[in-house]
Amino acid sequence: MEDNKLKRKKTELVIIAVLLVIVVAAIVVLLVTGKKDTDKKEEPVSKTFDDYVNDAKEYESGGDKKNAYNSYLEAYKLNKSSEEVLDYLIDNTEDVTLKLNYVYEYLDLTAESSKGSDRRRELFDYLFDSGVKEGDDNEALYEMAEYADKEFEGYLKTKTESGEVKECSTAPVLSEDGKVYFGSYPQNKIADGYVTDYIKNAKYDENDTAVVFGKKITRVNNNGETAYFTYGKIAWMLLIDKDNEYLLMTDKVLDGNCYMNELVDSSWDVSELRTWLNTSYLSKAFSDEELNLIKKTHIGKPENYFYSTSNGNESEDYLVILSCSNLVYSEYGLRDEDVEKRQAKATDYAIARGVFADENNGAKWWTSSNGSMNTSYVFVNSNGIISAGGELATNKSIGVRPVMTVSK
């Protein structure tokens, strides 16, 4: 009897085990099959440029502006050379930075196909009235109007006659603040959020300079990161005001360089700094018309009255720098009692180029006198104090303040 019961239990257990195996197998099959179906459903559908444009038009006709904009934006990502898409994005983008980028790209794209069109003039007006005008000076506005005038004759005249911009002259201008404005140089950094694709992709020359709709821009690469800077009018400190000419020194430290690339005995008259100032710096700062107004400035032997170093010979150039004696026995109002007048701040561009600046942007600047050795040069520190012992000629962190004579 007990044996029969035991047999029945074993049989029941076997049946249960078989049923469990069948159930588990069925579940596994369902899971696998279901996963395959799910995978098929989740496969992304790849849309084309035309698909997004058609979607955008459907949303637009249905009054769904948000999805219409997003669809046009997706289309733009696939093709940035569509006049239709750019046209829509310009009219429907609120962010000023993005809108400027679309305007630049549209104007570049339609430079030949739609030259002289009402739409292009409208966008030039937008650049003038909103984008370019914001935070810029008269020179930038003038350059913008001058650029547009190449396509729309009379554009510049209209802007100047309306008083929106003043006529620009190549002659040096003595301002009410006592400074003279003449020439232009890279100075202010363009904030990262305002560096548009058009600025990044502009045609830069061998000097890393480009013209973006009339405005000159330059770029500097530091440790793999690129920064962009706008050109601005150069402000000059008035040293001497003669009958028909000015003797000027830059109000700020606009740039910097070492005196010599190698540590050897040298002096101003044979230095690489002198050569750089009168070639690269000179051509970057002035137009051909402005160069015609600059006269050569003669400087005597740039002596250092604290040390008996060589100091070289007399010389004359279009751009020079002051000597130690020019400061100690200054007829320019730069003596020790006028130490504050010697202080100069570095521009964003100068700092990007390697000029060291303190927490107030104060910078050191070279003189033309040798220091305590013939491999060093006197400089003025950020507090306006003369460092007579000088710094080694290979130092690249010291700025330069060029001096020049210019016709009025």
Secondary structure, DSSP 8 states (H G I E B T S, - for coil): -HHHHHHHHHHHHHHHHHHHHHHHHHHHHHHHHHHHHHHHHH------HHHHHHHHHHHHHTT-HHHHHHHHHHHHHH-TT-HHHHHHHHHH---HHHHHHHHHHHHHHTTTTTTT-HHHHHHHHHIIIIITTTT--HHHHHHHHHHHHTTSTTHHHHHHHTTSS----SS-EE-TTS-EEEEEEEEEE--GGG--HHHHTS---TTSEEEETTEEEEEEEETTEEEEEEEEEEEEEEEEE-SSEEEEEESSB-EE--S-SS-----GGG-HHHHHIIIIIHHHH--HHHHTTEE-EEE-----TTS-------EEESSB---HHHHHT-SSS-SGGGHHHH--BB-HHHHHTT--B-TT-BB-EEEEEE-SSTTEEEEE-TTS-EEEEEEETT--S-EE--EEEEE-
